[in-house]
Amino acid sequence: MTEPVPHPVDQRLPAGRLLLLGLQHMAIMYAGSVAVPLIVGSALKLDAATVALLVNADLFVAGLATLVQAIGIGRLLGIRLPVVAGATFTVVNPMILIASQYGLTAVYGAMLVSGVFGLVIAKPFAKLIRFFPPLVSGTLLLVIGISLLGPGAAMIAGHDTEAPDYGSPSHIGLAFGVVALVVLCTRVLRGFSNQLGPLIALAIGLLVAIPLGLTHFGGVAQASWFGLGSPFHFGAPTFPIAAVLSMCVVMLVTFTESTADLIAVGEITGRPATDSDLARGLATDGLSAILGGCMNSFPDTAFAQNVGLVQMTGVRSRWVVAVTGGLLVVMGLVPKVGAFIAAIPEPVVGGVAVVMFAMVAAVGVQNLKKVEFSGNHNTFVVAVALGVGLLPAFGLDRFGNSVFFQHFPAWLQTICGSPITVAAVLAFVLNLVFNHLGRRAEPDLLSAP
């Protein structure tokens, strides 16, 4: 008897392909992941050595979380889909506020509690999956993709709009050249080479950046061969109530973001996530917060740009991202490797990233194609969630940080500062109001006649 052909998600590719495809996933997510420790370290005025420690811990924990998501641990953890985990930006403002008021020991104490909270509520939260139909998940993915284009633009043009070199033609030209390479590789190459298109574009972009003087490999020589901070580097954790509550809110926000991405990966790979699958995936986010609290790192979420990469390349094997997880662990343990990847100029990574972010938005549009828009208010639901949800993404300061809700209480900024959270809450609630509570069929006021 012939053995049954495994599902594409479970296929084990040849070692060489696994390594290259895993490296491609890592290159796509690296800049976004390390941005969190760099922003937090800068805001708290930590010295360079401490920031480097945060970066190493961030990569190490992200690698472990990615491995768990891809491989799974029994019936408790890991969605067993090609999901790459990375530090969530949702945690940045709360961490800075907590550290400024209570110190870093409170940050990591609160993170530990939020991780336990995440493990406890993962399964009940996952039960809400039936309230995430294509109307909700599609709208949320569309918002995720569009809102991430802001950070993508910052990677290309610069993070400070008032800096003299902001929008430098060389940076923008390099990024657009990388986009053109991605398009060319996708159109011309076939088979495995086609799947490596983004990585090929990154490599060529890096080579072009060298004579332009945009690469700085001095950090590679200065970086040590081994470096991972000891657990609780900043001291024994403390647990102020306000800090704990704030971090638990962050966990709920992270779950909302991850839910949309996990559902999207399930649909892209042809293995739709059940509520049990979703519970294991969300529980891994909780585990990452516990690991982060111990190892001086950050809570992780499913990275949207890697969801876009799965859609673009069609590579559905979870073992590819398991390799990515292993590479991230190595980078966390061997700073020299991380320093080399960090030498890739942001405009090069940004050129690929904006395509990946837009792919996430495109997946959202595909989901919305499954929605019935006649004889109901679904167009109205999408319009309100999209319009109001994206407001924080456009109300930015000169550094690209959302300041739309800056005069509101800190806890409300935590919730509403993320376009993803605002859109998720609106799409979720409006879907209930118009399609579940006293439902009745009426012409959509915004539909074409």
KALINQUI-V757784 format. One line per field, one symbol per residue. ss: DSSP state (H for helix, E for strand, - for the rest). phi: phi as a letter, one per 30 degrees, with the letter a starting at -180 (. if undefined). psi: psi as a letter, one per 30 degrees, with the letter a starting at -180 (. if undefined). Layout:
ss->???
phi->???
psi->???
This chain:
ss->-------HHH----HHHHHHHHHHHHHHHHHHHHHHHHHHHHH----HHHHHHHHHHHHHHHHHHHHHHHH-E---E-------EEE---HHHHHHHHHHHH-HHHHHHHHHHHHHHHHHHHHHHHHHHHH--HHHHHHHHHHHHHHHHHHHHHHHH-----------HHHHHHHHHHHHHHHHHHHH--HHHHH-HHHHHHHHHHHHHHH------HHHHH------------------HHHHHHHHHHHHHHHHHHHHHHHHHHHHH-----HHHHHHHHHHHHHHHHHHHHH----EEE-HHHHHHHHHH----HHHHHHHHHHHHHHHH-HHHHHHHH---HHHHHHHHHHHHHHHHHHHHHHH---------HHHHHHHHHHHH-HHHH-E-----E-------HHHHHHH--HHHHHHHHHHHHHHHHH--------------
phi->.ddddddedcdcdeeddeddddddddddceeddddddddddddchddedddddddddeddddddddddddcibhccbidibdcccadddedddeddddddccjdddeddddeddddedddcededdddedccdedddddddddeddddddeddddddkccdcdecdieedddddddddeddddddddcdbiddddcedddddddedddddddiccbcddddddddbabddehecjddcbdeddddddddeddddddddeddddddedddibeddddddddddddedddddddddcibbdcbddddddddddddidcdddddddeedddddddcbedddddddddeeedddddddddddddddddddddddddcciacdddddddddddddeddcccddciddbecdcceedddddcdceddedddddddddddccbchdadbdddcddd
psi->kkkkklkeefkjlleeeeeeeeeeeeeefeeeefeeeeeeeeeghlleeeeeeeeeeeeeeeeeeeeeeeeljbgekkfhlikkklkkfffeeeeeeeeeeflfeeefeeeeeeeeeeeefeeeefffffghlfeeeeeeeeeeeefffeeeeeeeflfjfgkegkgkeeeeeeeeeeeeeeeeeeeellbeeefgeeeeeeeeeeeefeffgfkjgefeefklfkjkllkheglkklikeeeeeeeeeeeeeeeeeeeeeeeeeeeefgikkleeeeeeeeeeeeeeeeeeeeghblkllkkeffeeeeeefgjfkffefeeeeeeeeeeffjfeeeeeeffkkeeeeeeeeeeeefeeeeeeeeefffkkgkgageeeeeeeeeeeefefffilafggkkgegfglleeeeeeffkeeeeeeeeeeeeeeeffejhkkklkkfglk.
